[in-house]
Amino acid sequence: MYKELKNIICMLIMACCYSLQAEAQVTERTRPAEWDNLVVGGRHMDRIATMPEGRIARANWGAEAVRYRLTDNGIEQDGMSFWGGNILQDEKGLYHLFVCGWPENSPKGHMFWHYSTIFHATSAKLDGPYKIQNSIGKGHNPEAYRLDDGRIIVYCIDGYYIADNPNGPWVFGCFDFDKRGHRIIEGLSNLTFCRRADGSRLMVCRGGGVWISRDGLKPWRQITAERVYPKVKGEFEDPIVWRDSLQYHLIVNDWLGRIAWYERSLDGLHWIVEPGEAYTHAFSRHKDGKVEPWFKYERAKVFQDEHGRVIQMNFAVIDTLKNEDRPNDTHSSKNICISMNKGLLLEVLNTQPITEKTRKIELRIKGEKDFRPADEVDVKSLTFGTYTEVNYGRGARATKWRTDGNDLIVTFDAKGSGITPSEWAPKLIGKDRSGQLLWGYARLPYVNYRPEVISPSAVYEKDGKQYVDIGNFGLTASQPQQVEVKGKDGKAHTISIPALQPYEERTFEL
């Protein structure tokens, strides 16, 4: 009875908030002036390709702008509203979408999301159409991932479901969280997960805190004291984190401004923000150039290839303001799939760290079964270097090139690359011979892509003394070093710590 009353009160509060903020669901954000100088390929959004081919028809619901659309893309079903969700593939090649939804005629329309159900849907094609096979249980904003032992976790707000295979049976559970004395940033909801090289998992919560679990199921431990999002004005939610063979990637959405930001990290703890929009709104387009302009795009998810490159993103979309989607009307929501320009496989051949004194850079562009760089790359269009140069059309230029089997080796004049010894993934931007975007981040042979991750807990008191626990949450043993922490009085203290093995943690007195 108490739980039901609590849910009713929560729904009433949310309904009041949305009715008072009907005109406050969208605001225009001013972009930094320097973004006007970004070249094609400088924005993450430039990697968004087109919607896959499919059946375009006049649907039974939707604002007029999207009434004619790909009805067999992602998942949509008359009488149902869908939200969130991501895709896994099984060993037989079948695709499994874990998505939440509710009847379109539910009380309060879209605002009935609080009572949504998680569904398991399947398709023989990555972009759908997906058809519901069964329901998993109650929950909202699911994200699924596979543990190294084969079991599947379907996270939802306030818990998770676990099963041996996509068809269940599913058992509900709750994660344990060890905040290590830190403040939990904006609560623990809308979590997003990615696998690390050793099978452990990194998680980012809605507020931008970073957490790590040894196996993706055992207690999650907070390793950040502050949010890792861009330090700009924004109402951030819906983070999505993933990792490829080089680095971590993070996109977070400013839902009020309808603009998403893109970040990268070598260790998952320290992040850089690349300029330009990760995505905005009304950006999905067909191959003929026609736009499918959904009003809002949220809950972004990614599907990766065997190298960790994103080949598809899927989004929860709605055709109007959420509080204008009412029971038994012509508005609703669905999940759509959009193809991505996956980028190139790149490797720098210089064995010594690149500095301002480096005269030339050799870059291997790897051939693939569907890509022959010697035949397809417009070498003269290539620029290479750090993202702060290349994204604005600057960087090193190609001087010569040669083939090596199926690969293409390009030599660049290192002048202007902007690469320093701290760089871990320099960027390439260019075009193929048909004028289409080529891009990618390059592996550097001298970089440790499994670095240490030193993280102190919050300082705590015991028997009148102050202590701090400092751990190495990275995948490589750390070097002896000094760590600065703030005591209870706000004063800085320098702690000398010895080498720590991965996941080793020690206690130090201030």
Buried (B, 14 or more C-beta within 10 A) or exposed (E): EEEEEEEEEEBEEBEEEBEEEEEEBEEEBEEEEEBEEBBEBBBBBBBBBBBBBBEBEEBEBBBEBBBBBBBBBBBBBEEBBBBBBBBBEEEEEEBBBBBBBBBBBBEBBBBBBBBBBBBBBBBEEBBBBBEBBEBBBBBBBBBBBBBEEEEBBBBBBEBBBBBEEBEBEBEBEEBEBBBBBBEEBBEBBBBBBBBBEEEBBBBBBBBBBBBBBBEBBEEBBBBBBEBBBBEBEBEBBBBBBBBBEBBBBBBBBBBBBBBBBBBBBBBBBEBBBBBBBBBBBBBBBBEEEEEBBBBBBBBBBBBBEEBBBBBBBBBBBBBBBBBBBBBEEBBBBBBBBBBBBBBBBBBBBBEEBBEEEBEBBBBBBBBBEEBBBBEBBBBEBBBBBBBBBBBBBBBBBBEEBEEEEBBBBBBBBBBBBBBEEEBBBBBBBBBBEEEEBBBBBBBBEEBEBBBBBBBBBBBBEEEEEBBBBBBBBBBBEBEEBEBEBBEEEEEEBEBEBEEBEBBBBEEBEB
